[in-house]
C-alpha cells in the first residue's frame, strides 16, 4: 500500500515538474520573442531614417536597399505574429 502511494506521489511530482518546466519554457520563449520584436522595431526605425536620408541625398541604390530591408522586416514581424496567434 505504501509502495503504491509513493508511486502515485512520485508521478504527481513528475507531472508538476513537467508542467512547471513547460510553463517556464513558454514564459522564456514569450520573453525571447518580445526581445526579438523590439530588436526588429529598432532596426526598422534605423532603416526608415536611413531611407529618408537617402531620399534627400538622392542615393538610388541605398533607397532600393532600404526599401527591400524594410519590407523584409515587415514580413518577419508578420511571421512572428502568425506563429504566436
C-alpha positions as CSV (number, residue, x, y, z in Angstrom):
1,X,0.0,0.0,0.0
2,X,2.8,2.4,0.9
3,X,4.6,1.5,-2.3
4,X,1.5,2.4,-4.3
5,X,1.2,5.7,-2.5
6,X,4.9,6.6,-3.2
7,X,4.5,5.8,-6.9
8,X,1.4,8.0,-7.1
9,X,3.1,10.7,-5.2
10,X,6.2,10.4,-7.5
11,X,4.0,10.5,-10.6
12,X,2.3,13.7,-9.4
13,X,5.7,15.3,-8.7
14,X,6.9,14.4,-12.2
15,X,3.7,15.8,-13.7
16,X,4.0,19.0,-11.7
17,X,7.7,19.3,-12.7
18,X,6.9,18.8,-16.3
19,X,4.0,21.3,-16.1
20,X,6.3,23.8,-14.4
21,X,9.0,23.2,-16.9
22,X,6.6,23.7,-19.8
23,X,5.3,27.0,-18.2
24,X,8.9,28.2,-17.7
25,X,9.8,27.3,-21.3
26,X,6.7,29.1,-22.5
27,X,7.5,32.2,-20.5
28,X,11.1,32.2,-21.6
29,X,10.0,31.8,-25.2
30,X,7.5,34.6,-24.9
31,X,10.2,36.9,-23.5
32,X,12.6,36.0,-26.2
33,X,10.0,36.7,-28.9
34,X,9.3,40.1,-27.4
35,X,13.0,40.9,-27.3
36,X,13.4,40.0,-30.9
37,X,10.3,42.1,-31.8
38,X,11.9,45.0,-30.1
39,X,15.1,44.5,-32.0
40,X,13.2,44.4,-35.3
41,X,11.5,47.6,-34.3
42,X,14.8,49.3,-33.7
43,X,16.1,48.0,-36.9
44,X,13.0,49.2,-38.7
45,X,13.4,52.7,-37.2
46,X,17.0,52.8,-38.4
47,X,16.1,51.7,-41.9
48,X,13.3,54.4,-42.0
49,X,15.8,57.1,-41.0
50,X,18.4,55.9,-43.5
51,X,15.7,55.7,-46.2
52,X,14.7,59.3,-45.5
53,X,18.3,60.5,-45.6
54,X,18.9,58.6,-48.9
55,X,15.9,60.3,-50.4
56,X,17.3,63.7,-49.5
57,X,20.7,62.6,-50.9
58,X,19.2,61.0,-54.0
59,X,21.1,57.8,-53.4
60,X,19.0,55.4,-55.6
61,X,21.0,52.3,-54.6
62,X,20.5,53.0,-50.9
63,X,16.8,53.8,-51.4
64,X,16.4,50.3,-53.0
65,X,18.3,48.5,-50.3
66,X,16.3,50.3,-47.5
67,X,13.0,49.5,-49.2
68,X,13.9,45.8,-49.5
69,X,15.1,45.6,-45.9
70,X,12.0,47.4,-44.6
71,X,9.7,45.0,-46.5
72,X,11.6,42.0,-45.1
73,X,11.3,43.4,-41.6
74,X,7.6,43.7,-42.1
75,X,7.4,40.1,-43.3
76,X,9.4,38.9,-40.3
77,X,7.1,40.8,-37.9
78,X,4.1,39.2,-39.6
79,X,5.6,35.8,-39.4
80,X,6.2,36.2,-35.7
81,X,2.7,37.4,-35.1
82,X,1.2,34.4,-37.0
83,X,3.3,32.0,-35.1
84,X,2.1,33.3,-31.8
85,X,-1.5,33.6,-32.5
